[in-house]
Amino acid sequence: MNILLVLIPVTVLVLLVAVALFFWAVNHQQFDDLDSPAILPLLDEPAPAEHATPPNATHSPKA
């Protein structure tokens, strides 16, 4: 029964931290755009440029 003397304040502390984090997230616009992140994986990747150099190509020989 003595464990309740520890668990009740710990639970209240966890609840207060959760509420504080929720209000912090709301104040920092974390919930403003809920639709765009869900669509981003479905978008096509941009077409590669025609005159782009390959990543392993070098422009000038090293001396």
mmCIF file of the N, C-alpha and C atoms, coordinates in Angstrom:
data_MODEL
# 
_entry.id   MODEL 
# 
loop_
_atom_site.group_PDB 
_atom_site.id 
_atom_site.type_symbol 
_atom_site.label_atom_id 
_atom_site.label_alt_id 
_atom_site.label_comp_id 
_atom_site.label_asym_id 
_atom_site.label_entity_id 
_atom_site.label_seq_id 
_atom_site.pdbx_PDB_ins_code 
_atom_site.Cartn_x 
_atom_site.Cartn_y 
_atom_site.Cartn_z 
_atom_site.occupancy 
_atom_site.B_iso_or_equiv 
_atom_site.pdbx_formal_charge 
_atom_site.auth_seq_id 
_atom_site.auth_comp_id 
_atom_site.auth_asym_id 
_atom_site.auth_atom_id 
_atom_site.pdbx_PDB_model_num 
ATOM 1   N N  . MET A 1 1  ? 0.815  -1.198 0.000   1.00 0.00 ? 1  MET A N  1 
ATOM 2   C CA . MET A 1 1  ? 0.000  0.000  0.000   1.00 0.00 ? 1  MET A CA 1 
ATOM 3   C C  . MET A 1 1  ? 0.864  1.269  0.000   1.00 0.00 ? 1  MET A C  1 
ATOM 4   N N  . ASN A 1 2  ? 2.077  1.162  0.507   1.00 0.00 ? 2  ASN A N  1 
ATOM 5   C CA . ASN A 1 2  ? 2.960  2.321  0.539   1.00 0.00 ? 2  ASN A CA 1 
ATOM 6   C C  . ASN A 1 2  ? 3.437  2.719  -0.855  1.00 0.00 ? 2  ASN A C  1 
ATOM 7   N N  . ILE A 1 3  ? 3.370  1.785  -1.798  1.00 0.00 ? 3  ILE A N  1 
ATOM 8   C CA . ILE A 1 3  ? 3.802  2.098  -3.152  1.00 0.00 ? 3  ILE A CA 1 
ATOM 9   C C  . ILE A 1 3  ? 2.913  3.169  -3.787  1.00 0.00 ? 3  ILE A C  1 
ATOM 10  N N  . LEU A 1 4  ? 1.668  3.266  -3.338  1.00 0.00 ? 4  LEU A N  1 
ATOM 11  C CA . LEU A 1 4  ? 0.772  4.306  -3.849  1.00 0.00 ? 4  LEU A CA 1 
ATOM 12  C C  . LEU A 1 4  ? 1.272  5.699  -3.502  1.00 0.00 ? 4  LEU A C  1 
ATOM 13  N N  . LEU A 1 5  ? 1.981  5.817  -2.391  1.00 0.00 ? 5  LEU A N  1 
ATOM 14  C CA . LEU A 1 5  ? 2.544  7.115  -2.009  1.00 0.00 ? 5  LEU A CA 1 
ATOM 15  C C  . LEU A 1 5  ? 3.632  7.563  -2.975  1.00 0.00 ? 5  LEU A C  1 
ATOM 16  N N  . VAL A 1 6  ? 4.196  6.621  -3.711  1.00 0.00 ? 6  VAL A N  1 
ATOM 17  C CA . VAL A 1 6  ? 5.210  6.947  -4.716  1.00 0.00 ? 6  VAL A CA 1 
ATOM 18  C C  . VAL A 1 6  ? 4.574  7.051  -6.096  1.00 0.00 ? 6  VAL A C  1 
ATOM 19  N N  . LEU A 1 7  ? 3.688  6.124  -6.426  1.00 0.00 ? 7  LEU A N  1 
ATOM 20  C CA . LEU A 1 7  ? 3.142  6.056  -7.786  1.00 0.00 ? 7  LEU A CA 1 
ATOM 21  C C  . LEU A 1 7  ? 2.217  7.223  -8.118  1.00 0.00 ? 7  LEU A C  1 
ATOM 22  N N  . ILE A 1 8  ? 1.453  7.689  -7.180  1.00 0.00 ? 8  ILE A N  1 
ATOM 23  C CA . ILE A 1 8  ? 0.525  8.791  -7.469  1.00 0.00 ? 8  ILE A CA 1 
ATOM 24  C C  . ILE A 1 8  ? 1.281  10.079 -7.806  1.00 0.00 ? 8  ILE A C  1 
ATOM 25  N N  . PRO A 1 9  ? 2.281  10.508 -7.044  1.00 0.00 ? 9  PRO A N  1 
ATOM 26  C CA . PRO A 1 9  ? 3.033  11.711 -7.445  1.00 0.00 ? 9  PRO A CA 1 
ATOM 27  C C  . PRO A 1 9  ? 3.808  11.519 -8.747  1.00 0.00 ? 9  PRO A C  1 
ATOM 28  N N  . VAL A 1 10 ? 4.341  10.329 -8.981  1.00 0.00 ? 10 VAL A N  1 
ATOM 29  C CA . VAL A 1 10 ? 5.062  10.076 -10.233 1.00 0.00 ? 10 VAL A CA 1 
ATOM 30  C C  . VAL A 1 10 ? 4.102  10.164 -11.412 1.00 0.00 ? 10 VAL A C  1 
ATOM 31  N N  . THR A 1 11 ? 2.912  9.627  -11.268 1.00 0.00 ? 11 THR A N  1 
ATOM 32  C CA . THR A 1 11 ? 1.911  9.692  -12.333 1.00 0.00 ? 11 THR A CA 1 
ATOM 33  C C  . THR A 1 11 ? 1.495  11.132 -12.607 1.00 0.00 ? 11 THR A C  1 
ATOM 34  N N  . VAL A 1 12 ? 1.300  11.897 -11.558 1.00 0.00 ? 12 VAL A N  1 
ATOM 35  C CA . VAL A 1 12 ? 0.937  13.306 -11.734 1.00 0.00 ? 12 VAL A CA 1 
ATOM 36  C C  . VAL A 1 12 ? 2.069  14.062 -12.418 1.00 0.00 ? 12 VAL A C  1 
ATOM 37  N N  . LEU A 1 13 ? 3.306  13.761 -12.075 1.00 0.00 ? 13 LEU A N  1 
ATOM 38  C CA . LEU A 1 13 ? 4.461  14.409 -12.711 1.00 0.00 ? 13 LEU A CA 1 
ATOM 39  C C  . LEU A 1 13 ? 4.534  14.056 -14.196 1.00 0.00 ? 13 LEU A C  1 
ATOM 40  N N  . VAL A 1 14 ? 4.349  12.789 -14.538 1.00 0.00 ? 14 VAL A N  1 
ATOM 41  C CA . VAL A 1 14 ? 4.364  12.366 -15.946 1.00 0.00 ? 14 VAL A CA 1 
ATOM 42  C C  . VAL A 1 14 ? 3.231  13.044 -16.710 1.00 0.00 ? 14 VAL A C  1 
ATOM 43  N N  . LEU A 1 15 ? 2.075  13.145 -16.108 1.00 0.00 ? 15 LEU A N  1 
ATOM 44  C CA . LEU A 1 15 ? 0.938  13.806 -16.746 1.00 0.00 ? 15 LEU A CA 1 
ATOM 45  C C  . LEU A 1 15 ? 1.232  15.280 -16.992 1.00 0.00 ? 15 LEU A C  1 
ATOM 46  N N  . LEU A 1 16 ? 1.821  15.958 -16.027 1.00 0.00 ? 16 LEU A N  1 
ATOM 47  C CA . LEU A 1 16 ? 2.156  17.374 -16.200 1.00 0.00 ? 16 LEU A CA 1 
ATOM 48  C C  . LEU A 1 16 ? 3.206  17.579 -17.298 1.00 0.00 ? 16 LEU A C  1 
ATOM 49  N N  . VAL A 1 17 ? 4.178  16.685 -17.371 1.00 0.00 ? 17 VAL A N  1 
ATOM 50  C CA . VAL A 1 17 ? 5.185  16.777 -18.436 1.00 0.00 ? 17 VAL A CA 1 
ATOM 51  C C  . VAL A 1 17 ? 4.530  16.559 -19.804 1.00 0.00 ? 17 VAL A C  1 
ATOM 52  N N  . ALA A 1 18 ? 3.625  15.598 -19.906 1.00 0.00 ? 18 ALA A N  1 
ATOM 53  C CA . ALA A 1 18 ? 2.944  15.333 -21.178 1.00 0.00 ? 18 ALA A CA 1 
ATOM 54  C C  . ALA A 1 18 ? 2.099  16.522 -21.608 1.00 0.00 ? 18 ALA A C  1 
ATOM 55  N N  . VAL A 1 19 ? 1.391  17.131 -20.682 1.00 0.00 ? 19 VAL A N  1 
ATOM 56  C CA . VAL A 1 19 ? 0.571  18.302 -21.015 1.00 0.00 ? 19 VAL A CA 1 
ATOM 57  C C  . VAL A 1 19 ? 1.463  19.469 -21.425 1.00 0.00 ? 19 VAL A C  1 
ATOM 58  N N  . ALA A 1 20 ? 2.575  19.666 -20.729 1.00 0.00 ? 20 ALA A N  1 
ATOM 59  C CA . ALA A 1 20 ? 3.497  20.744 -21.085 1.00 0.00 ? 20 ALA A CA 1 
ATOM 60  C C  . ALA A 1 20 ? 4.088  20.524 -22.476 1.00 0.00 ? 20 ALA A C  1 
ATOM 61  N N  . LEU A 1 21 ? 4.457  19.290 -22.799 1.00 0.00 ? 21 LEU A N  1 
ATOM 62  C CA . LEU A 1 21 ? 4.992  19.001 -24.140 1.00 0.00 ? 21 LEU A CA 1 
ATOM 63  C C  . LEU A 1 21 ? 3.936  19.198 -25.224 1.00 0.00 ? 21 LEU A C  1 
ATOM 64  N N  . PHE A 1 22 ? 2.702  18.847 -24.930 1.00 0.00 ? 22 PHE A N  1 
ATOM 65  C CA . PHE A 1 22 ? 1.628  19.063 -25.898 1.00 0.00 ? 22 PHE A CA 1 
ATOM 66  C C  . PHE A 1 22 ? 1.442  20.544 -26.191 1.00 0.00 ? 22 PHE A C  1 
ATOM 67  N N  . PHE A 1 23 ? 1.390  21.366 -25.146 1.00 0.00 ? 23 PHE A N  1 
ATOM 68  C CA . PHE A 1 23 ? 1.202  22.799 -25.369 1.00 0.00 ? 23 PHE A CA 1 
ATOM 69  C C  . PHE A 1 23 ? 2.426  23.425 -26.029 1.00 0.00 ? 23 PHE A C  1 
ATOM 70  N N  . TRP A 1 24 ? 3.628  22.912 -25.746 1.00 0.00 ? 24 TRP A N  1 
ATOM 71  C CA . TRP A 1 24 ? 4.830  23.389 -26.431 1.00 0.00 ? 24 TRP A CA 1 
ATOM 72  C C  . TRP A 1 24 ? 4.723  23.092 -27.931 1.00 0.00 ? 24 TRP A C  1 
ATOM 73  N N  . ALA A 1 25 ? 4.278  21.882 -28.281 1.00 0.00 ? 25 ALA A N  1 
ATOM 74  C CA . ALA A 1 25 ? 4.152  21.502 -29.686 1.00 0.00 ? 25 ALA A CA 1 
ATOM 75  C C  . ALA A 1 25 ? 3.104  22.345 -30.395 1.00 0.00 ? 25 ALA A C  1 
ATOM 76  N N  . VAL A 1 26 ? 2.009  22.641 -29.727 1.00 0.00 ? 26 VAL A N  1 
ATOM 77  C CA . VAL A 1 26 ? 0.971  23.472 -30.338 1.00 0.00 ? 26 VAL A CA 1 
ATOM 78  C C  . VAL A 1 26 ? 1.493  24.891 -30.550 1.00 0.00 ? 26 VAL A C  1 
ATOM 79  N N  . ASN A 1 27 ? 2.209  25.437 -29.596 1.00 0.00 ? 27 ASN A N  1 
ATOM 80  C CA . ASN A 1 27 ? 2.735  26.799 -29.719 1.00 0.00 ? 27 ASN A CA 1 
ATOM 81  C C  . ASN A 1 27 ? 3.832  26.920 -30.765 1.00 0.00 ? 27 ASN A C  1 
ATOM 82  N N  . HIS A 1 28 ? 4.498  25.823 -31.095 1.00 0.00 ? 28 HIS A N  1 
ATOM 83  C CA . HIS A 1 28 ? 5.562  25.850 -32.099 1.00 0.00 ? 28 HIS A CA 1 
ATOM 84  C C  . HIS A 1 28 ? 5.088  25.307 -33.450 1.00 0.00 ? 28 HIS A C  1 
ATOM 85  N N  . GLN A 1 29 ? 3.795  25.386 -33.716 1.00 0.00 ? 29 GLN A N  1 
ATOM 86  C CA . GLN A 1 29 ? 3.170  25.047 -34.996 1.00 0.00 ? 29 GLN A CA 1 
ATOM 87  C C  . GLN A 1 29 ? 3.505  23.628 -35.473 1.00 0.00 ? 29 GLN A C  1 
ATOM 88  N N  . GLN A 1 30 ? 3.564  22.674 -34.578 1.00 0.00 ? 30 GLN A N  1 
ATOM 89  C CA . GLN A 1 30 ? 3.848  21.292 -34.969 1.00 0.00 ? 30 GLN A CA 1 
ATOM 90  C C  . GLN A 1 30 ? 2.633  20.611 -35.599 1.00 0.00 ? 30 GLN A C  1 
ATOM 91  N N  . PHE A 1 31 ? 1.434  21.150 -35.383 1.00 0.00 ? 31 PHE A N  1 
ATOM 92  C CA . PHE A 1 31 ? 0.219  20.520 -35.881 1.00 0.00 ? 31 PHE A CA 1 
ATOM 93  C C  . PHE A 1 31 ? -0.465 21.354 -36.956 1.00 0.00 ? 31 PHE A C  1 
ATOM 94  N N  . ASP A 1 32 ? 0.244  22.299 -37.568 1.00 0.00 ? 32 ASP A N  1 
ATOM 95  C CA . ASP A 1 32 ? -0.377 23.183 -38.548 1.00 0.00 ? 32 ASP A CA 1 
ATOM 96  C C  . ASP A 1 32 ? -0.677 22.470 -39.870 1.00 0.00 ? 32 ASP A C  1 
ATOM 97  N N  . ASP A 1 33 ? 0.257  21.682 -40.384 1.00 0.00 ? 33 ASP A N  1 
ATOM 98  C CA . ASP A 1 33 ? 0.082  21.046 -41.685 1.00 0.00 ? 33 ASP A CA 1 
ATOM 99  C C  . ASP A 1 33 ? 0.128  19.532 -41.503 1.00 0.00 ? 33 ASP A C  1 
ATOM 100 N N  . LEU A 1 34 ? -1.037 18.921 -41.420 1.00 0.00 ? 34 LEU A N  1 
ATOM 101 C CA . LEU A 1 34 ? -1.105 17.476 -41.204 1.00 0.00 ? 34 LEU A CA 1 
ATOM 102 C C  . LEU A 1 34 ? -1.266 16.695 -42.503 1.00 0.00 ? 34 LEU A C  1 
ATOM 103 N N  . ASP A 1 35 ? -1.503 17.376 -43.630 1.00 0.00 ? 35 ASP A N  1 
ATOM 104 C CA . ASP A 1 35 ? -1.754 16.673 -44.884 1.00 0.00 ? 35 ASP A CA 1 
ATOM 105 C C  . ASP A 1 35 ? -0.500 16.479 -45.732 1.00 0.00 ? 35 ASP A C  1 
ATOM 106 N N  . SER A 1 36 ? 0.366  17.466 -45.803 1.00 0.00 ? 36 SER A N  1 
ATOM 107 C CA . SER A 1 36 ? 1.540  17.383 -46.680 1.00 0.00 ? 36 SER A CA 1 
ATOM 108 C C  . SER A 1 36 ? 2.494  16.247 -46.327 1.00 0.00 ? 36 SER A C  1 
ATOM 109 N N  . PRO A 1 37 ? 2.849  16.005 -45.073 1.00 0.00 ? 37 PRO A N  1 
ATOM 110 C CA . PRO A 1 37 ? 3.776  14.907 -44.786 1.00 0.00 ? 37 PRO A CA 1 
ATOM 111 C C  . PRO A 1 37 ? 3.258  13.544 -45.231 1.00 0.00 ? 37 PRO A C  1 
ATOM 112 N N  . ALA A 1 38 ? 1.960  13.350 -45.257 1.00 0.00 ? 38 ALA A N  1 
ATOM 113 C CA . ALA A 1 38 ? 1.412  12.066 -45.692 1.00 0.00 ? 38 ALA A CA 1 
ATOM 114 C C  . ALA A 1 38 ? 1.516  11.896 -47.202 1.00 0.00 ? 38 ALA A C  1 
ATOM 115 N N  . ILE A 1 39 ? 1.564  12.990 -47.947 1.00 0.00 ? 39 ILE A N  1 
ATOM 116 C CA . ILE A 1 39 ? 1.608  12.924 -49.407 1.00 0.00 ? 39 ILE A CA 1 
ATOM 117 C C  . ILE A 1 39 ? 3.048  12.859 -49.927 1.00 0.00 ? 39 ILE A C  1 
ATOM 118 N N  . LEU A 1 40 ? 4.018  13.352 -49.176 1.00 0.00 ? 40 LEU A N  1 
ATOM 119 C CA . LEU A 1 40 ? 5.402  13.418 -49.641 1.00 0.00 ? 40 LEU A CA 1 
ATOM 120 C C  . LEU A 1 40 ? 5.967  12.084 -50.139 1.00 0.00 ? 40 LEU A C  1 
ATOM 121 N N  . PRO A 1 41 ? 5.740  10.945 -49.495 1.00 0.00 ? 41 PRO A N  1 
ATOM 122 C CA . PRO A 1 41 ? 6.291  9.693  -50.033 1.00 0.00 ? 41 PRO A CA 1 
ATOM 123 C C  . PRO A 1 41 ? 5.681  9.285  -51.368 1.00 0.00 ? 41 PRO A C  1 
ATOM 124 N N  . LEU A 1 42 ? 4.505  9.806  -51.703 1.00 0.00 ? 42 LEU A N  1 
ATOM 125 C CA . LEU A 1 42 ? 3.837  9.426  -52.941 1.00 0.00 ? 42 LEU A CA 1 
ATOM 126 C C  . LEU A 1 42 ? 4.275  10.253 -54.138 1.00 0.00 ? 42 LEU A C  1 
ATOM 127 N N  . LEU A 1 43 ? 4.954  11.368 -53.902 1.00 0.00 ? 43 LEU A N  1 
ATOM 128 C CA . LEU A 1 43 ? 5.370  12.239 -54.997 1.00 0.00 ? 43 LEU A CA 1 
ATOM 129 C C  . LEU A 1 43 ? 6.527  11.625 -55.769 1.00 0.00 ? 43 LEU A C  1 
ATOM 130 N N  . ASP A 1 44 ? 6.549  11.891 -57.079 1.00 0.00 ? 44 ASP A N  1 
ATOM 131 C CA . ASP A 1 44 ? 7.640  11.405 -57.907 1.00 0.00 ? 44 ASP A CA 1 
ATOM 132 C C  . ASP A 1 44 ? 8.904  12.193 -57.615 1.00 0.00 ? 44 ASP A C  1 
ATOM 133 N N  . GLU A 1 45 ? 10.030 11.538 -57.825 1.00 0.00 ? 45 GLU A N  1 
ATOM 134 C CA . GLU A 1 45 ? 11.308 12.228 -57.657 1.00 0.00 ? 45 GLU A CA 1 
ATOM 135 C C  . GLU A 1 45 ? 11.533 13.119 -58.866 1.00 0.00 ? 45 GLU A C  1 
ATOM 136 N N  . PRO A 1 46 ? 12.244 14.240 -58.703 1.00 0.00 ? 46 PRO A N  1 
ATOM 137 C CA . PRO A 1 46 ? 12.493 15.112 -59.850 1.00 0.00 ? 46 PRO A CA 1 
ATOM 138 C C  . PRO A 1 46 ? 13.367 14.409 -60.888 1.00 0.00 ? 46 PRO A C  1 
ATOM 139 N N  . ALA A 1 47 ? 13.118 14.733 -62.152 1.00 0.00 ? 47 ALA A N  1 
ATOM 140 C CA . ALA A 1 47 ? 13.894 14.137 -63.236 1.00 0.00 ? 47 ALA A CA 1 
ATOM 141 C C  . ALA A 1 47 ? 15.338 14.613 -63.147 1.00 0.00 ? 47 ALA A C  1 
ATOM 142 N N  . PRO A 1 48 ? 16.303 13.736 -63.419 1.00 0.00 ? 48 PRO A N  1 
ATOM 143 C CA . PRO A 1 48 ? 17.705 14.162 -63.359 1.00 0.00 ? 48 PRO A CA 1 
ATOM 144 C C  . PRO A 1 48 ? 18.009 15.138 -64.495 1.00 0.00 ? 48 PRO A C  1 
ATOM 145 N N  . ALA A 1 49 ? 18.907 16.050 -64.243 1.00 0.00 ? 49 ALA A N  1 
ATOM 146 C CA . ALA A 1 49 ? 19.288 17.032 -65.256 1.00 0.00 ? 49 ALA A CA 1 
ATOM 147 C C  . ALA A 1 49 ? 20.049 16.330 -66.379 1.00 0.00 ? 49 ALA A C  1 
ATOM 148 N N  . GLU A 1 50 ? 19.886 16.809 -67.622 1.00 0.00 ? 50 GLU A N  1 
ATOM 149 C CA . GLU A 1 50 ? 20.508 16.149 -68.771 1.00 0.00 ? 50 GLU A CA 1 
ATOM 150 C C  . GLU A 1 50 ? 22.023 16.317 -68.782 1.00 0.00 ? 50 GLU A C  1 
ATOM 151 N N  . HIS A 1 51 ? 22.514 17.463 -68.347 1.00 0.00 ? 51 HIS A N  1 
ATOM 152 C CA . HIS A 1 51 ? 23.945 17.747 -68.432 1.00 0.00 ? 51 HIS A CA 1 
ATOM 153 C C  . HIS A 1 51 ? 24.641 17.632 -67.078 1.00 0.00 ? 51 HIS A C  1 
ATOM 154 N N  . ALA A 1 52 ? 24.074 16.892 -66.198 1.00 0.00 ? 52 ALA A N  1 
ATOM 155 C CA . ALA A 1 52 ? 24.689 16.736 -64.874 1.00 0.00 ? 52 ALA A CA 1 
ATOM 156 C C  . ALA A 1 52 ? 25.858 15.772 -64.969 1.00 0.00 ? 52 ALA A C  1 
ATOM 157 N N  . THR A 1 53 ? 26.906 16.055 -64.232 1.00 0.00 ? 53 THR A N  1 
ATOM 158 C CA . THR A 1 53 ? 28.067 15.170 -64.223 1.00 0.00 ? 53 THR A CA 1 
ATOM 159 C C  . THR A 1 53 ? 27.828 14.050 -63.225 1.00 0.00 ? 53 THR A C  1 
ATOM 160 N N  . PRO A 1 54 ? 28.307 12.861 -63.545 1.00 0.00 ? 54 PRO A N  1 
ATOM 161 C CA . PRO A 1 54 ? 28.134 11.751 -62.601 1.00 0.00 ? 54 PRO A CA 1 
ATOM 162 C C  . PRO A 1 54 ? 28.900 12.040 -61.305 1.00 0.00 ? 54 PRO A C  1 
ATOM 163 N N  . PRO A 1 55 ? 28.472 11.468 -60.203 1.00 0.00 ? 55 PRO A N  1 
ATOM 164 C CA . PRO A 1 55 ? 29.129 11.778 -58.927 1.00 0.00 ? 55 PRO A CA 1 
ATOM 165 C C  . PRO A 1 55 ? 30.567 11.302 -58.847 1.00 0.00 ? 55 PRO A C  1 
ATOM 166 N N  . ASN A 1 56 ? 30.971 10.303 -59.658 1.00 0.00 ? 56 ASN A N  1 
ATOM 167 C CA . ASN A 1 56 ? 32.342 9.806  -59.574 1.00 0.00 ? 56 ASN A CA 1 
ATOM 168 C C  . ASN A 1 56 ? 33.256 10.417 -60.630 1.00 0.00 ? 56 ASN A C  1 
ATOM 169 N N  . ALA A 1 57 ? 32.762 11.344 -61.434 1.00 0.00 ? 57 ALA A N  1 
ATOM 170 C CA . ALA A 1 57 ? 33.584 11.964 -62.464 1.00 0.00 ? 57 ALA A CA 1 
ATOM 171 C C  . ALA A 1 57 ? 34.418 13.096 -61.854 1.00 0.00 ? 57 ALA A C  1 
ATOM 172 N N  . THR A 1 58 ? 35.632 13.256 -62.385 1.00 0.00 ? 58 THR A N  1 
ATOM 173 C CA . THR A 1 58 ? 36.493 14.344 -61.930 1.00 0.00 ? 58 THR A CA 1 
ATOM 174 C C  . THR A 1 58 ? 36.614 15.367 -63.059 1.00 0.00 ? 58 THR A C  1 
ATOM 175 N N  . HIS A 1 59 ? 36.781 16.618 -62.679 1.00 0.00 ? 59 HIS A N  1 
ATOM 176 C CA . HIS A 1 59 ? 36.863 17.685 -63.665 1.00 0.00 ? 59 HIS A CA 1 
ATOM 177 C C  . HIS A 1 59 ? 38.289 17.900 -64.164 1.00 0.00 ? 59 HIS A C  1 
ATOM 178 N N  . SER A 1 60 ? 39.252 17.720 -63.324 1.00 0.00 ? 60 SER A N  1 
ATOM 179 C CA . SER A 1 60 ? 40.646 17.923 -63.736 1.00 0.00 ? 60 SER A CA 1 
ATOM 180 C C  . SER A 1 60 ? 41.523 16.873 -63.057 1.00 0.00 ? 60 SER A C  1 
ATOM 181 N N  . PRO A 1 61 ? 42.548 16.434 -63.775 1.00 0.00 ? 61 PRO A N  1 
ATOM 182 C CA . PRO A 1 61 ? 43.440 15.418 -63.176 1.00 0.00 ? 61 PRO A CA 1 
ATOM 183 C C  . PRO A 1 61 ? 44.265 16.038 -62.061 1.00 0.00 ? 61 PRO A C  1 
ATOM 184 N N  . LYS A 1 62 ? 44.511 15.258 -61.049 1.00 0.00 ? 62 LYS A N  1 
ATOM 185 C CA . LYS A 1 62 ? 45.338 15.734 -59.937 1.00 0.00 ? 62 LYS A CA 1 
ATOM 186 C C  . LYS A 1 62 ? 46.809 15.526 -60.272 1.00 0.00 ? 62 LYS A C  1 
ATOM 187 N N  . ALA A 1 63 ? 47.630 16.511 -59.914 1.00 0.00 ? 63 ALA A N  1 
ATOM 188 C CA . ALA A 1 63 ? 49.062 16.413 -60.211 1.00 0.00 ? 63 ALA A CA 1 
ATOM 189 C C  . ALA A 1 63 ? 49.836 16.001 -58.991 1.00 0.00 ? 63 ALA A C  1 
# 
